[in-house]
């Protein structure tokens, strides 16, 4: 019975540490100047998962950048204006 566990599904402590490495984030696919409207051609997803999660993809498309974002850099919430 001990092998069945407590019935609660939750990540183990070691899995929480690996989450950042295993998951992906939205990154710049090219150098993006300040004031640019984000399009599918300008962003992609890559590891690590320490930036904006890919499930926000549609939410940030069409938003304008507040500052320049270098190619292969994580896109951060403070770099984009959420108004479309």
ZAFI-396441 format. One record per residue (C-alpha): residue number from 1; residue in one letter; x, y, z. Coordinates in steps of 0.2 Angstrom, whole numbers, plus 2048, in hexadecimal, padded with zeros to 3 digits. Example, Ala and Ser with C-alpha at 12.3 -4.5 7.8 and 13.67 -1.06 7.14 Angstrom:
// residues 2
num->1 residuo->a xx->83E yy->7EA zz->827
num->2 residuo->s xx->844 yy->7FB zz->824
// end
This chain:
// residues 84
num->1 residuo->x xx->800 yy->800 zz->800
num->2 residuo->x xx->80E yy->80C zz->803
num->3 residuo->x xx->814 yy->80A zz->7F1
num->4 residuo->x xx->803 yy->811 zz->7EC
num->5 residuo->x xx->807 yy->822 zz->7F4
num->6 residuo->x xx->7FA yy->82E zz->7FB
num->7 residuo->x xx->7F0 yy->831 zz->7EB
num->8 residuo->x xx->7F5 yy->843 zz->7E9
num->9 residuo->x xx->7FD yy->847 zz->7D8
num->10 residuo->x xx->80B yy->854 zz->7DA
num->11 residuo->x xx->81C yy->856 zz->7D4
num->12 residuo->x xx->82A yy->84F zz->7DF
num->13 residuo->x xx->837 yy->85C zz->7E6
num->14 residuo->x xx->844 yy->856 zz->7D9
num->15 residuo->x xx->838 yy->859 zz->7CB
num->16 residuo->x xx->835 yy->86B zz->7D0
num->17 residuo->x xx->848 yy->86F zz->7CD
num->18 residuo->x xx->847 yy->867 zz->7BC
num->19 residuo->x xx->838 yy->871 zz->7B6
num->20 residuo->x xx->842 yy->880 zz->7B1
num->21 residuo->x xx->84E yy->876 zz->7A7
num->22 residuo->x xx->841 yy->86A zz->79F
num->23 residuo->x xx->834 yy->877 zz->79A
num->24 residuo->x xx->835 yy->884 zz->78D
num->25 residuo->x xx->833 yy->897 zz->78C
num->26 residuo->x xx->82F yy->8A4 zz->77F
num->27 residuo->x xx->83F yy->8AB zz->777
num->28 residuo->x xx->843 yy->8B8 zz->769
num->29 residuo->x xx->846 yy->8AF zz->759
num->30 residuo->x xx->84F yy->8BF zz->752
num->31 residuo->x xx->855 yy->8CF zz->759
num->32 residuo->x xx->845 yy->8D9 zz->75D
num->33 residuo->x xx->846 yy->8EC zz->75E
num->34 residuo->x xx->83C yy->8F6 zz->76B
num->35 residuo->x xx->82B yy->8FA zz->765
num->36 residuo->x xx->829 yy->8EB zz->75A
num->37 residuo->x xx->819 yy->8E1 zz->75A
num->38 residuo->x xx->81C yy->8CF zz->75E
num->39 residuo->x xx->818 yy->8C3 zz->750
num->40 residuo->x xx->81A yy->8B0 zz->74E
num->41 residuo->x xx->829 yy->8B3 zz->744
num->42 residuo->x xx->832 yy->8BD zz->752
num->43 residuo->x xx->830 yy->8B0 zz->760
num->44 residuo->x xx->832 yy->89E zz->763
num->45 residuo->x xx->834 yy->892 zz->772
num->46 residuo->x xx->844 yy->88B zz->779
num->47 residuo->x xx->84A yy->885 zz->78A
num->48 residuo->x xx->84C yy->889 zz->798
num->49 residuo->x xx->83B yy->88C zz->79F
num->50 residuo->x xx->83F yy->89B zz->7AA
num->51 residuo->x xx->836 yy->8A8 zz->79F
num->52 residuo->x xx->825 yy->8AA zz->798
num->53 residuo->x xx->81C yy->899 zz->796
num->54 residuo->x xx->817 yy->894 zz->784
num->55 residuo->x xx->805 yy->893 zz->789
num->56 residuo->x xx->805 yy->8A6 zz->789
num->57 residuo->x xx->80A yy->8A6 zz->776
num->58 residuo->x xx->7F9 yy->8AD zz->770
num->59 residuo->x xx->7F8 yy->8BA zz->77E
num->60 residuo->x xx->809 yy->8C2 zz->779
num->61 residuo->x xx->807 yy->8C1 zz->766
num->62 residuo->x xx->802 yy->8D3 zz->760
num->63 residuo->x xx->80A yy->8DB zz->76F
num->64 residuo->x xx->817 yy->8E9 zz->76D
num->65 residuo->x xx->828 yy->8E8 zz->775
num->66 residuo->x xx->82D yy->8F5 zz->781
num->67 residuo->x xx->840 yy->8F2 zz->780
num->68 residuo->x xx->84B yy->8E9 zz->773
num->69 residuo->x xx->84C yy->8D6 zz->775
num->70 residuo->x xx->85C yy->8CD zz->76E
num->71 residuo->x xx->85B yy->8BD zz->764
num->72 residuo->x xx->85A yy->8AD zz->76F
num->73 residuo->x xx->856 yy->8B7 zz->77F
num->74 residuo->x xx->847 yy->8B3 zz->78A
num->75 residuo->x xx->838 yy->8BE zz->787
num->76 residuo->x xx->833 yy->8C6 zz->798
num->77 residuo->x xx->822 yy->8CE zz->79D
num->78 residuo->x xx->82B yy->8DE zz->7A1
num->79 residuo->x xx->831 yy->8DF zz->78F
num->80 residuo->x xx->820 yy->8E0 zz->787
num->81 residuo->x xx->811 yy->8EB zz->788
num->82 residuo->x xx->801 yy->8E0 zz->78A
num->83 residuo->x xx->7F6 yy->8EC zz->781
num->84 residuo->x xx->7F2 yy->8E7 zz->76F
// end
